[in-house]
């Protein structure tokens, strides 16, 4: 896992280029550029992931928790090296896992935070240690949670968004939605994932379903994680606060309706 962000790598590149151009210039110009280099870099990262998809379907893990066709051997990223300037040529990067691991997920999710580079969030499973939440960029693995620790133990992603307004994205998932039924929230800071809160008694998936029953909404009072309770009888809201995760029952779960109205802020 890499500690340096893309912004830091970009800043280093800019520093070398400007210092080379400064040779033979006036002290005044030197001072101007020095002040520029001392300021935080806020430009768009030089490489932006614009598309992500799984490839190389495989049966080598054979868990089939999402159905028979949701395990993959590779992740293909389309990267734009100059998104804002209009003349960059997108290129593809294929990240291929070893035989000991698979991507066990429905689709990769592109994540962009105020203080982080463009990343892709996926569920990655080990033949011996079960699932973990992993973040990739075009150079490979960027950060990951620990593996659950046992084969055929899985996690169901919910969201990747700043949940507390600090500019850093939080990553929410249900740890073992069929067993532990625990909501876990991690934050990404300085290239590392750190768990900030957890709450038992919540779930979002049944074995064999090719969808995940959860999501994120904001009805005007900040982001809420929407799941169901452990016995699938109620729709639940969870908020990340300074004291931890605070949950609230919203309404009985109607299996024929699902979470659509709740996620659309209708009637609650």
C-alpha positions as CSV (number, residue, x, y, z in Angstrom):
1,X,0.0,0.0,0.0
2,X,1.3,3.4,-1.0
3,X,1.4,6.3,1.5
4,X,1.9,9.1,-1.1
5,X,-1.2,10.5,-2.8
6,X,-1.4,11.4,-6.4
7,X,-1.4,15.1,-5.4
8,X,1.9,14.6,-3.6
9,X,3.4,12.9,-6.7
10,X,2.1,15.7,-8.9
11,X,3.5,18.3,-6.6
12,X,6.9,16.7,-6.7
13,X,6.8,16.6,-10.5
14,X,5.7,20.3,-10.7
15,X,8.5,21.3,-8.3
16,X,11.2,19.7,-10.5
17,X,9.8,21.3,-13.6
18,X,9.6,24.8,-12.2
19,X,13.0,24.7,-10.6
20,X,14.5,23.7,-13.9
21,X,12.7,26.6,-15.6
22,X,13.9,29.0,-12.9
23,X,17.6,28.8,-13.9
24,X,18.7,32.3,-15.0
25,X,15.4,34.1,-13.9
26,X,15.1,37.0,-11.6
27,X,14.8,36.7,-7.8
28,X,11.3,38.2,-8.0
29,X,10.1,35.4,-10.3
30,X,11.9,32.9,-8.0
31,X,9.9,34.3,-5.0
32,X,6.6,34.0,-6.9
33,X,7.2,30.4,-7.9
34,X,8.5,29.5,-4.4
35,X,5.2,30.8,-3.0
36,X,3.3,28.8,-5.5
37,X,5.1,25.7,-4.6
38,X,4.5,26.3,-0.9
39,X,0.8,26.4,-1.4
40,X,-1.3,23.2,-1.3
41,X,-1.9,21.6,-4.6
42,X,-5.6,21.6,-5.5
43,X,-5.5,20.7,-9.1
44,X,-7.2,17.6,-10.5
45,X,-4.9,14.6,-10.2
46,X,-3.0,14.0,-13.4
47,X,-4.5,10.5,-14.0
48,X,-8.3,10.0,-13.6
49,X,-10.1,6.7,-13.7
50,X,-13.1,7.2,-15.9
51,X,-14.3,3.6,-16.3
52,X,-13.9,0.4,-14.4
53,X,-15.1,-3.1,-15.1
54,X,-14.4,-6.7,-14.1
55,X,-13.1,-9.2,-16.7
56,X,-11.9,-12.8,-16.8
57,X,-14.8,-14.6,-15.1
58,X,-13.7,-17.5,-13.0
59,X,-15.1,-20.4,-10.9
60,X,-11.8,-21.0,-9.0
61,X,-13.3,-19.8,-5.7
62,X,-16.7,-21.2,-6.1
63,X,-18.5,-19.4,-3.4
64,X,-21.4,-18.2,-5.6
65,X,-22.8,-15.9,-2.8
66,X,-24.0,-13.5,-5.5
67,X,-25.0,-16.2,-7.9
68,X,-22.9,-18.4,-10.2
69,X,-21.4,-15.5,-12.3
70,X,-20.0,-12.9,-9.8
71,X,-16.4,-14.0,-9.4
72,X,-13.6,-12.4,-11.6
73,X,-9.9,-12.7,-12.1
74,X,-9.1,-9.2,-13.4
75,X,-10.1,-5.5,-13.1
76,X,-9.8,-3.3,-16.2
77,X,-9.5,0.5,-15.7
78,X,-9.8,3.2,-18.3
79,X,-7.6,6.1,-17.3
80,X,-7.6,9.6,-18.7
81,X,-4.1,11.2,-18.2
82,X,-5.4,14.8,-18.8
83,X,-9.1,15.0,-18.1
84,X,-9.3,18.8,-17.9
85,X,-7.0,19.7,-20.8
86,X,-8.9,17.9,-23.5
87,X,-5.9,16.4,-25.4
88,X,-5.0,13.4,-23.3
89,X,-5.4,9.9,-24.7
90,X,-7.2,7.5,-22.4
91,X,-5.5,4.2,-21.9
92,X,-6.4,0.9,-20.3
93,X,-4.8,-0.9,-17.3
94,X,-5.6,-4.5,-16.5
95,X,-5.0,-5.6,-12.9
96,X,-4.9,-9.4,-12.7
97,X,-5.2,-11.2,-9.4
98,X,-3.1,-14.3,-8.5
99,X,-4.9,-17.7,-8.5
100,X,-5.3,-17.4,-4.7
101,X,-7.7,-14.5,-4.9
102,X,-10.8,-13.3,-6.9
103,X,-12.9,-10.2,-7.2
104,X,-16.2,-11.3,-5.6
105,X,-18.5,-8.4,-6.4
106,X,-21.3,-7.2,-8.7
107,X,-19.4,-4.2,-10.2
108,X,-16.4,-2.0,-9.3
109,X,-17.3,1.5,-8.0
110,X,-15.3,4.6,-8.9
111,X,-14.6,6.8,-5.8
112,X,-13.4,10.4,-5.8
113,X,-12.9,12.3,-2.5
114,X,-11.8,15.9,-1.9
115,X,-8.5,14.8,-0.4
116,X,-7.9,11.6,-2.3
117,X,-7.1,10.5,-5.9
118,X,-9.6,8.6,-8.1
119,X,-9.9,5.1,-6.7
120,X,-12.0,2.0,-7.5
121,X,-13.7,0.1,-4.6
122,X,-14.2,-3.7,-4.9
123,X,-14.7,-6.8,-2.8
124,X,-11.7,-9.1,-3.1
125,X,-11.7,-12.6,-1.7
126,X,-8.9,-15.0,-0.7
127,X,-9.1,-18.7,-1.1
128,X,-8.2,-19.1,2.6
129,X,-9.1,-15.9,4.3
130,X,-12.4,-14.7,2.9
131,X,-13.3,-11.2,1.8
132,X,-11.8,-7.8,2.2
133,X,-12.7,-4.3,0.9
134,X,-10.0,-3.2,-1.5
135,X,-9.2,0.1,-3.2
136,X,-7.3,0.2,-6.5
137,X,-5.8,2.9,-8.7
138,X,-4.1,2.5,-12.1
139,X,-0.9,1.5,-10.3
140,X,-2.5,-1.4,-8.4
141,X,-3.6,-1.9,-4.8
142,X,-3.9,1.4,-3.0
143,X,-5.4,0.3,0.4
144,X,-7.5,-2.5,1.9
145,X,-9.2,-3.6,5.0
146,X,-8.0,-6.9,6.6
147,X,-9.4,-10.1,5.2
148,X,-12.3,-11.4,7.4
149,X,-10.1,-14.4,8.1
150,X,-12.0,-17.5,6.9
151,X,-12.8,-18.9,3.5
152,X,-16.3,-18.2,2.2
153,X,-16.9,-15.2,4.5
154,X,-18.1,-12.2,2.5
155,X,-18.9,-8.5,3.0
156,X,-21.6,-6.5,1.1
157,X,-20.6,-2.9,0.1
158,X,-23.0,0.0,0.7
159,X,-21.3,3.3,-0.1
160,X,-18.2,5.4,-0.5
161,X,-18.8,9.0,0.5
162,X,-17.8,11.6,3.0
163,X,-20.2,10.8,5.9
164,X,-19.0,13.4,8.4
165,X,-18.0,16.4,6.4
166,X,-14.2,16.2,6.9
167,X,-13.3,15.9,3.2
168,X,-12.2,12.3,3.5
169,X,-14.4,9.5,2.1
170,X,-15.8,6.9,4.4
171,X,-16.5,3.3,3.2
172,X,-19.5,1.4,4.6
173,X,-20.3,-2.2,4.3
174,X,-22.1,-5.1,6.1
175,X,-19.6,-7.6,7.5
176,X,-20.9,-11.1,6.8
177,X,-24.5,-10.1,6.0
178,X,-25.7,-13.7,6.6
179,X,-23.8,-14.3,9.9
180,X,-22.3,-11.3,11.8
181,X,-24.8,-8.8,10.3
182,X,-22.6,-5.9,11.3
183,X,-22.3,-2.4,9.7
184,X,-18.7,-1.3,9.6
185,X,-17.4,2.2,8.5
186,X,-13.8,2.9,7.6
187,X,-12.2,6.2,6.6
188,X,-9.4,6.7,4.2
189,X,-6.7,9.1,5.3
190,X,-3.1,9.4,4.1
191,X,-3.3,6.2,2.1
192,X,-4.6,4.0,4.9
193,X,-8.1,2.6,5.7
194,X,-8.9,2.9,9.4
195,X,-12.1,1.6,11.0
196,X,-14.0,4.4,12.8
197,X,-17.3,2.7,13.9
198,X,-19.4,-0.5,13.8
199,X,-22.9,-1.5,14.6
200,X,-24.4,-5.0,14.9
201,X,-28.0,-6.0,14.0
202,X,-28.0,-4.7,10.4
203,X,-27.9,-6.5,7.0
204,X,-28.4,-6.0,3.3
205,X,-28.1,-9.3,1.4
206,X,-29.4,-12.9,1.2
207,X,-27.4,-15.8,-0.1
208,X,-27.7,-16.1,-3.9
209,X,-29.2,-12.7,-4.6
210,X,-27.5,-10.8,-7.4
211,X,-28.3,-7.4,-5.8
212,X,-27.6,-5.7,-2.5
213,X,-30.4,-4.2,-0.4
214,X,-29.0,-1.0,0.8
215,X,-27.9,2.5,-0.2
216,X,-27.2,6.1,0.8
217,X,-29.5,9.0,0.9
218,X,-29.6,12.7,2.0
219,X,-33.0,14.1,2.7
220,X,-31.6,17.5,3.8
221,X,-30.1,16.5,7.1
222,X,-26.9,14.9,6.0
223,X,-26.1,11.4,4.6
224,X,-27.9,8.3,6.0
225,X,-26.9,4.7,5.3
226,X,-30.1,2.7,4.5
227,X,-30.2,-1.0,5.3
228,X,-32.6,-3.5,6.9
229,X,-32.5,-5.0,10.4
230,X,-31.2,-8.4,11.1
231,X,-34.5,-10.3,10.6
232,X,-35.5,-8.4,7.5
233,X,-38.6,-6.9,9.1
234,X,-37.7,-3.2,9.2
235,X,-36.0,-0.5,7.1
236,X,-33.2,1.1,9.1
237,X,-31.3,4.4,8.9
238,X,-27.7,4.8,10.3
239,X,-25.8,8.0,10.7
240,X,-22.1,8.4,11.5
241,X,-21.7,10.8,14.5
242,X,-18.9,11.8,16.8
243,X,-20.1,9.2,19.3
244,X,-20.4,6.4,16.7
245,X,-23.2,5.0,14.6
246,X,-26.8,6.0,15.5
247,X,-29.6,3.9,14.0
248,X,-33.3,4.6,13.6
249,X,-36.2,2.5,12.5
250,X,-37.9,4.1,9.5
251,X,-40.7,1.8,8.5
252,X,-41.6,-1.9,8.1
253,X,-40.0,-3.5,5.1
254,X,-42.3,-4.3,2.3
255,X,-40.5,-6.9,0.1
256,X,-42.7,-6.0,-2.9
257,X,-41.6,-2.3,-2.7
258,X,-38.0,-2.6,-1.4
259,X,-36.0,0.5,-0.5
260,X,-36.8,2.6,-3.5
261,X,-39.2,5.1,-1.8
262,X,-37.0,5.4,1.3
263,X,-33.9,6.1,-0.7
264,X,-35.9,8.7,-2.6
265,X,-36.9,10.4,0.7
266,X,-40.6,9.6,0.2
267,X,-42.7,9.5,3.4
268,X,-39.8,9.4,5.9
